[in-house]
Amino acid sequence: MVKEFLLSIFFDIFKKIIPIISKKIYPLKEFVSDIKIHPRIQTPVSITLDSEIPNISIWFEIENNSSYLDILLAGGVFSLWVKDDRGYQPLFKQESIKERLYIKSKKEHELHCTIELMGKIIREYIL
């Protein structure tokens, strides 16, 4: 009984100390700077107009440069804007990615997203 009591006190103290130590060793600001999400370098966007339903494909590269932690991305939201003679116009304002990704430390992952477009949007902004 005394042993269990001492162990419970030890684990309570341990739980309180670990977050403080981990924040000092690996601060959130540094962790955030270790995660990079950007369009892939080679052909980041592809538009298919000759299919029954026109679509746009977008590829992202996600890099986990953290030496210590793996990451789990539960989804994301992005927008795509195109430039025309009136300035920048949104092709779509908010598109969500619902794919869950687990990326180990010091690894990269490529994410592909395909969005169906309406004919009006294509004629107005792309052609």
Secondary structure in CASP SS format (residue, H / E / C, confidence):
PFRMAT SS
TARGET T0000
AUTHOR 0000-0000-0000
METHOD secondary structure of the structure
MODEL  1
M C 1.00
V H 1.00
K H 1.00
E H 1.00
F H 1.00
L H 1.00
L H 1.00
S H 1.00
I H 1.00
F H 1.00
F H 1.00
D H 1.00
I H 1.00
F H 1.00
K H 1.00
K H 1.00
I H 1.00
I H 1.00
P H 1.00
I H 1.00
I H 1.00
S H 1.00
K H 1.00
K H 1.00
I H 1.00
Y C 1.00
P C 1.00
L H 1.00
K H 1.00
E H 1.00
F H 1.00
V H 1.00
S H 1.00
D H 1.00
I E 1.00
K E 1.00
I E 1.00
H E 1.00
P E 1.00
R C 1.00
I C 1.00
Q C 1.00
T C 1.00
P C 1.00
V E 1.00
S E 1.00
I E 1.00
T E 1.00
L C 1.00
D C 1.00
S C 1.00
E C 1.00
I C 1.00
P C 1.00
N E 1.00
I E 1.00
S E 1.00
I E 1.00
W E 1.00
F E 1.00
E E 1.00
I E 1.00
E E 1.00
N E 1.00
N C 1.00
S C 1.00
S C 1.00
Y C 1.00
L C 1.00
D C 1.00
I E 1.00
L E 1.00
L E 1.00
A C 1.00
G C 1.00
G E 1.00
V E 1.00
F E 1.00
S E 1.00
L E 1.00
W E 1.00
V E 1.00
K E 1.00
D E 1.00
D C 1.00
R C 1.00
G E 1.00
Y E 1.00
Q E 1.00
P E 1.00
L E 1.00
F E 1.00
K E 1.00
Q E 1.00
E E 1.00
S E 1.00
I E 1.00
K C 1.00
E C 1.00
R C 1.00
L E 1.00
Y E 1.00
I E 1.00
K C 1.00
S C 1.00
K C 1.00
K E 1.00
E E 1.00
H E 1.00
E E 1.00
L E 1.00
H E 1.00
C E 1.00
T E 1.00
I E 1.00
E E 1.00
L C 1.00
M C 1.00
G H 1.00
K H 1.00
I H 1.00
I H 1.00
R H 1.00
E H 1.00
Y H 1.00
I C 1.00
L C 1.00
END
